[in-house]
Amino acid sequence: MVKVTFYEKPGCINNSKQKRLLIDAGYELECKNLLTEKWSKQALLKFFNCMPVTMWFNTSAPDIKSGQLDPSSLSEDVALALMIEEPILIRRPLMCMGDEYRVGFETELVNQWLGLTDITGKEDLQNCSKKLVQSCSSSGVRISEIIRSE
């Protein structure tokens, strides 16, 4: 059985569906809490590889949905600093199999990587369907304060 490390937000409906698909396809999952993991810039960059900074972000994060934070205006260093401070900003799931790292659960890309042909054309498993209204970060630190300190 092939092992996949799966960084999730516990309680996320889509992460639960994604994990079920992987388990049903015969993968062994090592699930980790994306929100409590001690992230470093180097660790996150393994997942983001050559992706543009805007693709690193969880578009359902409260500060992004509210318009308080615009990922397209951020440098790589500022984006990473924000994600280390507020992991809810990290696009999920983060997945690792051996020395291969992936972010997000776009069905076509996951199919190519892991061969999960039974998920093509099914519901959107990447984007959260919940509507969030919260605009402060979970640590109480305003995102604008983090940006100014960089």
Secondary structure as UniProt FT lines:
FT   STRAND          3..8
FT   TURN            10..11
FT   HELIX           13..24
FT   TURN            25..26
FT   STRAND          28..33
FT   TURN            34..36
FT   HELIX           41..48
FT   TURN            49..50
FT   HELIX           53..56
FT   TURN            59..60
FT   HELIX           62..65
FT   TURN            66..67
FT   HELIX           71..73
FT   HELIX           76..85
FT   HELIX           87..89
FT   STRAND          94..97
FT   TURN            98..99
FT   STRAND          100..103
FT   HELIX           107..114
FT   HELIX           117..119
FT   TURN            120..121
FT   TURN            138..139
FT   HELIX           143..149
//
